[in-house]
Amino acid sequence: MTSLLSRFLPRTEFESYEDFNENLDIQVPENFNFAYDIVDEYAKIDPDKVALSWCNEEEDKVFTFRDLKYYSDKAANFFSSIGVKKGDRVLLTLKSRYDFWYCLLALHKLKAIGVPATHMLKPEDIEYRIKSAGIHTVVTIREEGVPESYAEVEETLGVHLNKVYVGDYDMPGWYDLRKEVQNASSDFERPVHDDDSVDDISVLFFSSGSTGQPKMIKHNFSYPLAHIVTSSYWHQVVEDGLHYTIADTGWGKALWGEIYGPWIAGSGIYIYDYDRFHPYDVLSRALDHNITTLCCPPTMYRFFIHEDISDLDFSSLQHATTAGEPLNPEVYDKFKELSGLSIRESFGQTETVATIANFPWLDLKVGSIGKPAPIFNIKLLNSEGKECDVGEEGEIVFDLSEGYPLGLFKGYYNNDEKTNEILYDGYYHTGDSAWIDEDGYYWYKGRIDDVIKSSGYKIGPYEVENALLSHDAVVDCAVTGVPHPIRGQIVKATIILDSNYEPSEELTKDIQNHVKHVTAPYKYPRKIEYVDELPKTISGKIMRKKIRKQDEEKYNDE
């Protein structure tokens, strides 16, 4: 068993949350580079250690750290041969193809900048990304019309892109990644740049904003080390185990759990490159591969428990986590009943790593996101900019007075105006609200602009959604406010029903009465709309702003 964790932590074991909070000390080596200092180091000291267990519906592959050094060196030589150099931005729309991992490592080795994105982008989305990030090289899957979208944008913009694909068919004007990597030399020397720094940008994420164009989030080469908190002390990955974060590589969440933290801590990762998400298939395959830790959004846990998973063997699985939206207590209870595992929540953003979490020393309070990670000085500020009292709702902020913390983004690329909107007065403003209880646990309320103000009450959408999801008929839902001439706003629920139910006035009244009994009566949804799907971002978050915009037109005159 080999882990590199102790190279960056003077202490890796802690007796309590207080011990962890006071004594965690992540040390960042000068010019740290994840590809060399983690992957290549494992290839030297433990070459047969499993890094990636990958499968699709037809095949299984296992990559050791020796394999990843070999392929990333060859890919680095290939990228270099087509002109990719330090600071160049390379767009990666690879879904969950195994090529993503050696490509990103190759870009790290060249000190180029990886720009992960979803394969579901439309031509106008691609055009925006290429123009705003100054993209000259794209690496993409062959399927689902993605190459054709790139070719269309190339013609529209009148530019020439280095176009690289992964797939089974030759495409004129494109490089076949696997052929090029196969033919490239595996002898690669680490480039030396006079201005190398750990503060160089290593990855750019496009935020999955629900309105307006997405912003480009910059992270530097120290960013992987901050995910020690994410993986070792929230996911609790197992050395020489397999961690599974369910997210394709276009999501920021993929880098939370599919590369950096698990590998530093000595765990392999498991990836299922599925075409469509079928809950039973995804979970059963993962358990058949003996995953030891699992992380996925609450929505996926909801889908899991709506399947008959009582026959699955959970014996390999040691820990389960979730993030992205609050976890409904009924989902928590049902999954624990079926698997024997408690799901530990966390709060974070694409701009950060795990920020507030249910760390292993904490007694779980279902619905709480836990307590702050030691690397961040977190406070709650009210509307007057003062620290909140116990029970008082406020904005989650990072106090930067003692220095800029490891793991916090380095601003928005080419957008100082947007950066200055959230980095000011000595704080990073998350735009998310919460309250703290008497034991220091944080309870998430929602995005500040999602809060519904009705007849003088402030109503967070998540508390109403939790009440709705405890009704047998409701599979998924979104709660928003709609304009009202007297109340200002009223609560509206947009609901996906279980297949055993049909919309009706009787069902609507039953759901409304259910909410009145589960939570404070004034929070019940006065309007209910039944839909087949909810608008969501590429990272799976509900786009409440989009629902609100549609509703403004529908209900503004009522």
C-alpha positions in Angstrom: 0.0 0.0 0.0 1.4 3.4 -1.0 -0.1 6.8 -0.5 1.6 10.2 -1.1 -0.7 12.0 1.3 1.9 12.2 4.0 4.2 14.1 1.7 1.9 17.1 1.9 0.5 16.7 5.5 2.7 16.6 8.6 -0.3 14.8 10.2 -2.8 12.7 8.3 -4.8 11.4 11.3 -7.0 13.5 13.7 -8.8 12.6 16.8 -11.7 15.0 16.6 -13.1 17.8 14.4 -11.5 20.3 16.7 -8.1 18.6 16.3 -8.7 18.5 12.5 -9.7 22.2 12.4 -6.7 23.4 14.4 -4.0 21.2 13.0 -4.7 20.3 9.4 -1.7 21.8 7.5 -1.5 21.3 3.7 2.0 22.0 2.5 2.4 23.2 -1.1 5.8 22.4 -2.7 7.3 25.0 -5.0 6.2 24.5 -8.6 3.9 21.6 -7.6 2.6 19.9 -10.7 0.0 17.1 -10.1 1.0 15.1 -13.3 4.7 14.9 -12.3 4.5 15.0 -8.5 1.6 12.5 -8.1 1.1 10.4 -11.2 4.7 10.1 -12.3 5.8 9.6 -8.7 3.4 6.7 -8.2 4.6 5.3 -11.5 8.1 5.3 -10.0 7.5 4.0 -6.5 4.4 1.7 -7.1 4.0 1.3 -10.9 1.3 -1.4 -10.7 -1.0 0.6 -8.4 -4.4 0.9 -9.9 -5.3 4.4 -10.9 -8.4 4.0 -13.1 -10.9 1.2 -13.4 -13.0 2.2 -16.5 -15.8 0.5 -18.3 -18.6 1.1 -20.8 -21.4 -1.2 -21.9 -19.0 -3.3 -24.0 -15.6 -3.4 -22.3 -13.6 -3.0 -19.1 -10.1 -1.5 -18.8 -7.8 -1.0 -15.9 -5.0 1.7 -16.0 -2.1 1.6 -13.5 -0.1 4.7 -12.7 2.6 3.3 -15.0 0.1 3.2 -17.8 -1.0 6.8 -17.2 2.6 8.1 -17.2 3.2 6.2 -20.5 0.1 7.6 -22.2 0.3 11.1 -20.8 4.0 11.3 -21.9 3.0 10.2 -25.4 0.0 12.6 -25.5 2.2 15.5 -24.3 4.5 14.8 -27.2 1.6 14.7 -29.6 0.1 18.0 -28.3 3.5 19.6 -28.5 3.9 18.5 -32.1 0.7 20.4 -33.1 1.8 23.5 -31.3 0.3 23.3 -27.9 2.5 25.1 -25.3 2.4 26.6 -21.9 -0.7 28.8 -21.3 -2.6 27.5 -24.3 -6.2 26.7 -23.6 -7.4 23.3 -24.8 -11.1 22.5 -24.8 -12.0 18.9 -23.8 -15.4 17.5 -24.6 -14.7 13.9 -23.9 -17.7 12.8 -21.8 -16.3 10.0 -19.7 -13.9 8.5 -22.3 -10.7 7.2 -20.5 -8.7 9.5 -22.9 -9.7 12.5 -20.7 -7.4 11.4 -17.9 -4.2 11.1 -19.9 -5.0 14.2 -22.0 -5.5 16.4 -18.9 -2.3 15.0 -17.4 -0.5 15.7 -20.7 -1.7 19.3 -20.6 -0.5 19.7 -17.0 2.9 18.4 -18.1 3.1 21.1 -20.8 1.7 23.7 -18.4 -1.1 24.2 -20.9 -4.6 24.9 -19.6 -7.3 22.2 -19.7 -10.8 23.5 -20.3 -13.4 20.7 -19.6 -16.8 21.1 -21.1 -19.9 19.1 -21.7 -20.4 17.3 -25.0 -24.0 18.6 -25.0 -22.9 22.1 -26.1 -24.7 23.6 -29.1 -22.8 25.5 -31.8 -23.6 28.9 -30.2 -22.2 27.6 -26.8 -19.1 26.3 -28.5 -18.6 29.6 -30.4 -18.8 31.6 -27.1 -16.2 29.3 -25.4 -13.8 29.4 -28.3 -14.0 33.2 -28.6 -14.0 34.0 -24.9 -11.2 31.6 -23.9 -9.1 31.9 -27.0 -9.3 28.2 -27.8 -7.1 26.9 -30.6 -7.2 23.2 -29.9 -10.3 21.0 -29.2 -10.4 17.3 -28.2 -13.8 15.7 -28.5 -15.8 12.5 -28.7 -16.7 11.5 -32.2 -20.4 10.8 -31.6 -23.6 12.8 -31.0 -22.9 15.5 -33.6 -20.2 17.2 -31.5 -17.5 17.2 -34.3 -20.0 18.7 -36.7 -20.7 21.5 -34.3 -17.0 22.3 -34.0 -16.7 22.3 -37.8 -19.7 24.6 -38.1 -18.2 27.1 -35.6 -14.8 27.0 -37.2 -16.5 28.1 -40.5 -18.6 30.7 -38.8 -15.7 32.3 -37.0 -13.3 31.9 -40.0 -10.6 30.3 -37.8 -8.5 27.2 -38.0 -8.6 24.9 -35.0 -6.5 22.0 -34.1 -9.3 19.4 -34.1 -8.7 16.1 -32.3 -11.3 13.3 -31.9 -11.8 10.0 -30.2 -13.8 7.6 -32.2 -14.0 4.8 -34.8 -14.2 6.7 -38.0 -11.7 8.7 -40.0 -12.5 12.4 -40.3 -10.6 14.5 -42.9 -9.0 17.6 -41.3 -9.0 16.0 -37.8 -6.4 14.2 -35.8 -7.3 10.7 -34.5 -6.2 11.0 -30.9 -5.6 7.3 -30.2 -3.6 6.8 -33.4 -1.5 9.9 -32.8 -0.8 8.9 -29.2 0.1 5.4 -30.4 2.6 6.7 -32.9 4.0 9.4 -30.6 7.3 8.8 -28.6 7.0 7.9 -25.0 10.2 9.7 -24.2 9.2 13.0 -22.7 11.3 15.5 -20.8 9.7 18.0 -18.4 9.8 21.4 -20.0 11.6 24.2 -18.1 10.1 27.7 -18.1 11.9 30.6 -16.5 8.6 31.9 -15.2 7.1 28.6 -13.9 5.0 29.0 -10.8 2.4 27.0 -8.8 0.2 30.1 -9.4 0.0 29.4 -13.1 -3.5 28.5 -14.3 -4.0 24.8 -14.8 -7.7 24.5 -15.5 -10.6 26.7 -16.6 -14.2 25.7 -15.8 -17.2 27.4 -17.5 -19.7 28.0 -14.8 -23.1 26.5 -15.5 -25.0 29.7 -14.9 -28.8 29.6 -15.4 -28.9 33.1 -17.0 -26.4 35.0 -19.1 -23.2 33.6 -20.5 -21.2 31.4 -18.2 -18.1 32.8 -16.5 -14.7 31.1 -16.8 -13.4 30.0 -13.4 -9.6 29.9 -13.0 -7.8 27.4 -10.8 -4.0 27.2 -10.4 -1.6 24.3 -10.0 -2.0 24.1 -6.2 -5.8 23.4 -6.6 -5.4 19.6 -6.6 -3.9 19.7 -3.1 -6.9 21.5 -1.7 -8.9 18.4 -2.7 -7.2 16.5 0.1 -10.0 17.9 2.2 -12.6 16.8 -0.3 -11.3 13.2 -0.7 -9.6 12.2 2.5 -11.8 13.9 5.0 -15.2 14.1 3.4 -15.4 11.2 0.8 -13.1 9.2 3.2 -11.6 7.4 0.2 -9.9 4.1 0.9 -6.3 3.5 0.1 -6.1 1.0 -2.8 -9.9 1.1 -3.0 -12.1 2.6 -5.8 -13.9 5.9 -5.5 -16.8 6.6 -7.7 -18.1 10.2 -8.3 -20.9 10.1 -10.8 -20.2 13.0 -13.1 -19.0 13.2 -16.6 -15.9 15.2 -17.3 -17.7 18.3 -18.5 -18.8 19.0 -14.9 -16.6 20.8 -12.3 -17.6 18.0 -9.9 -15.5 15.5 -12.0 -12.3 17.1 -10.8 -13.6 17.1 -7.3 -13.8 13.3 -7.2 -12.4 11.7 -10.4 -8.8 12.6 -10.4 -7.0 14.8 -7.9 -8.0 14.0 -4.3 -8.4 10.3 -4.6 -5.1 9.7 -6.3 -3.2 11.9 -3.8 -4.8 9.8 -1.0 -3.8 6.5 -2.7 -7.3 5.5 -3.9 -8.1 4.4 -7.5 -11.1 5.8 -9.3 -14.0 4.0 -11.0 -15.7 5.4 -14.1 -18.7 4.0 -16.0 -19.0 5.7 -19.4 -22.7 5.1 -19.9 -24.8 6.4 -22.8 -27.9 7.0 -20.7 -28.3 7.1 -16.9 -30.3 4.0 -15.9 -30.2 4.0 -12.1 -30.2 0.3 -11.4 -27.6 -0.4 -14.1 -25.3 2.4 -12.9 -25.4 1.4 -9.3 -25.2 -2.4 -9.8 -22.2 -2.1 -12.1 -20.4 0.1 -9.6 -21.0 -2.4 -6.8 -20.0 -5.3 -9.1 -16.6 -3.5 -9.5 -16.3 -3.3 -5.7 -16.3 0.5 -5.3 -15.4 1.5 -1.8 -16.7 5.1 -1.7 -19.5 6.8 -3.7 -20.5 10.4 -4.3 -23.4 11.6 -6.5 -26.1 14.3 -6.4 -29.2 13.9 -4.3 -31.2 13.5 -7.5 -29.4 10.3 -8.3 -29.9 8.9 -4.8 -33.6 9.6 -5.3 -33.6 7.7 -8.5 -31.7 4.8 -6.9 -34.3 4.4 -4.1 -37.2 4.4 -6.6 -35.7 1.2 -8.1 -35.8 -2.2 -6.5 -32.1 -2.3 -5.3 -32.8 -4.7 -2.4 -30.9 -7.5 -4.2 -27.6 -5.5 -4.6 -24.5 -6.3 -2.6 -23.3 -3.2 -0.8 -20.6 -5.0 1.2 -17.7 -3.3 -0.6 -19.1 0.2 -0.1 -17.8 2.0 3.0 -18.8 5.6 2.6 -21.4 7.6 0.7 -21.5 11.4 0.1 -23.5 14.0 -1.8 -23.4 17.6 -2.8 -24.9 20.0 -5.3 -28.3 20.5 -3.6 -29.7 19.6 -0.1 -30.5 16.0 0.6 -34.1 15.1 1.4 -34.4 13.2 4.8 -36.6 10.6 3.2 -34.0 9.8 0.7 -31.3 9.6 3.4 -33.4 7.2 5.5 -34.4 4.9 2.6 -30.8 4.7 1.3 -29.5 3.9 4.7 -32.2 1.2 5.2 -31.1 -0.4 1.9 -27.3 0.0 2.1 -26.6 0.4 5.8 -24.7 3.7 5.0 -25.3 7.3 6.1 -25.0 9.8 3.3 -22.7 12.7 4.3 -23.5 16.1 2.8 -21.1 18.9 1.8 -21.3 22.4 0.4 -19.0 23.8 -2.2 -18.9 25.5 -5.6 -17.0 25.2 -8.8 -15.0 28.1 -7.5 -13.9 26.1 -4.4 -13.3 22.6 -3.1 -15.4 21.0 -0.3 -16.1 24.1 1.9 -18.5 22.9 4.6 -18.9 19.2 5.1 -20.0 16.4 7.4 -16.5 15.3 8.3 -16.1 11.8 9.9 -15.8 13.1 13.5 -19.2 14.8 13.4 -22.5 13.3 14.5 -24.8 13.6 11.6 -27.7 15.9 11.7 -29.7 15.0 8.6 -30.2 18.1 6.4 -27.2 19.9 7.8 -24.2 20.5 5.5 -21.9 20.1 8.5 -19.1 22.4 9.6 -16.4 24.4 7.8 -13.2 22.9 6.3 -10.1 24.2 8.2 -8.5 25.7 5.1 -11.3 28.4 4.9 -12.2 31.1 7.4 -16.0 31.0 6.9 -18.5 33.4 8.3 -22.2 34.2 7.8 -23.0 37.9 7.2 -26.4 39.4 7.4 -27.8 42.1 5.0 -26.0 44.8 7.1 -22.6 43.1 6.7 -22.5 41.9 10.4 -21.9 38.4 11.6 -25.1 36.4 12.2 -26.3 35.2 15.5 -27.2 31.6 16.1 -30.4 30.8 14.0 -30.0 34.0 11.9 -29.9 33.5 8.2 -27.0 35.1 6.3 -24.7 34.8 3.3 -21.8 32.3 3.4 -18.6 34.3 2.9 -14.8 33.5 3.2 -12.9 36.0 5.3 -9.7 36.8 3.4 -8.1 39.0 6.1 -5.6 36.3 7.0 -4.6 35.5 3.4 -6.0 34.0 0.2 -6.9 30.3 1.0 -5.7 27.2 -0.9 -8.5 25.9 -3.1 -10.3 29.2 -3.8 -10.4 30.1 -7.4 -8.2 32.8 -8.9 -10.9 34.9 -10.4 -12.9 34.8 -13.6 -10.8 34.7 -16.7 -10.8 38.0 -18.6 -13.6 39.3 -16.5 -12.4 41.6 -13.7 -15.9 43.1 -13.4 -17.5 39.8 -12.4 -14.6 38.9 -10.2 -14.9 42.2 -8.3 -18.6 41.6 -7.8 -17.9 38.7 -5.4 -14.4 39.5 -4.1 -14.7 42.7 -2.2 -14.3 44.2 1.3 -12.0 41.5 2.3 -14.4 38.6 1.6 -15.3 36.1 -1.1 -19.1 36.2 -1.4 -20.6 32.9 -2.3 -24.1 34.2 -3.0 -25.5 31.3 -0.9 -27.3 31.6 2.3 -27.4 29.4 5.5 -27.9 29.6 9.2 -25.9 28.1 12.1 -27.4 26.2 15.0 -26.2 26.2 18.6 -23.7 23.3 18.0 -22.0 25.1 15.1 -23.6 23.1 12.3 -24.5 24.9 9.1 -28.0 24.5 7.4 -28.2 25.5 3.8 -31.1 27.8 2.7 -30.4 28.4 -1.0 -29.1 30.9 -3.4 -29.8 34.4 -2.1 -31.8 35.3 -5.2 -33.9 32.1 -4.9 -35.5 33.1 -1.6 -39.2 33.7 -1.9 -40.7 36.7 -0.1 -44.4 36.2 0.5 -46.6 38.3 2.7 -43.6 39.3 4.8 -42.3 35.8 5.2 -38.9 34.6 3.7 -39.3 31.1 2.4 -36.3 29.0 1.2 -37.1 26.7 -1.7 -35.3 23.7 -0.3 -37.4 23.4 2.8 -40.6 23.3 0.7 -39.0 20.9 -1.8 -38.0 18.6 1.1 -41.7 18.6 2.2 -42.9 17.9 -1.3 -40.4 15.0 -1.8 -41.7 13.3 1.2 -45.0 12.7 -0.7 -45.2 9.4 -2.5 -46.3 11.0 -5.7 -43.4 13.4 -6.1 -40.2 12.1 -7.8 -38.5 15.5 -8.4 -39.6 19.2 -8.0 -38.5 22.8 -8.1 -40.0 25.5 -5.9 -40.0 29.1 -7.0 -41.9 32.3 -6.3 -44.3 33.8 -8.8 -45.6 37.4 -8.8 -48.7 38.2 -6.8 -50.4 41.6 -6.6 -51.2 41.4 -2.8 -48.6 38.9 -1.4 -45.7 40.1 -3.5 -44.9 36.5 -4.4 -46.6 33.1 -3.8 -44.9 29.7 -3.6 -45.1 27.6 -6.8 -44.1 24.0 -7.1 -43.1 22.5 -10.5 -43.4 18.7 -10.0 -42.4 15.5 -11.8 -44.8 12.8 -10.7 -44.1 9.1 -10.0 -45.3 6.9 -12.9 -48.1 5.6 -10.7 -49.8 9.0 -10.4 -51.7 11.3 -12.8 -52.2 15.0 -12.4 -55.6 16.0 -10.9 -57.2 18.6 -8.7 -57.6 16.0 -6.0 -53.8 15.1 -6.1 -52.9 18.8 -6.0 -55.0 19.4 -2.9 -53.5 16.3 -1.3 -49.9 17.5 -2.0 -50.8 21.0 -0.7 -52.2 19.6 2.5 -49.2 17.3 2.9 -46.9 20.2 2.8 -49.0 22.1 5.4 -48.6 19.2 7.8 -44.9 18.6 7.2 -43.7 22.2 7.4 -45.1 25.6 8.4 -48.5 26.0 6.7 -47.6 29.4 5.1 -44.9 27.7 3.0 -47.3 25.5 1.1 -47.3 25.9 -2.7 -50.4 27.8 -3.8 -49.7 26.9 -7.4 -48.6 23.5 -8.7 -47.6 22.7 -12.2 -46.9 19.1 -13.4 -44.1 18.6 -15.9 -42.2 15.7 -17.5 -38.8 17.3 -16.9 -37.2 20.2 -15.0 -34.7 22.7 -16.6 -31.3 21.9 -15.2 -27.7 23.0 -15.8 -25.2 20.6 -17.2 -24.1 19.9 -13.6 -27.6 18.8 -12.7 -28.7 21.8 -10.7 -32.3 23.1 -11.1 -32.5 26.3 -13.1 -34.9 28.2 -10.9 -34.1 31.4 -12.7 -35.4 29.9 -15.9 -38.6 28.8 -14.3 -39.1 32.2 -12.7 -38.5 34.0 -16.0 -41.1 31.8 -17.7 -43.6 32.3 -14.8 -43.2 36.1 -14.9 -44.8 36.1 -18.4 -47.5 33.6 -17.4 -48.5 35.0 -14.0 -47.6 38.7 -14.1 -51.1 39.8 -14.9 -52.9 37.6 -12.4 
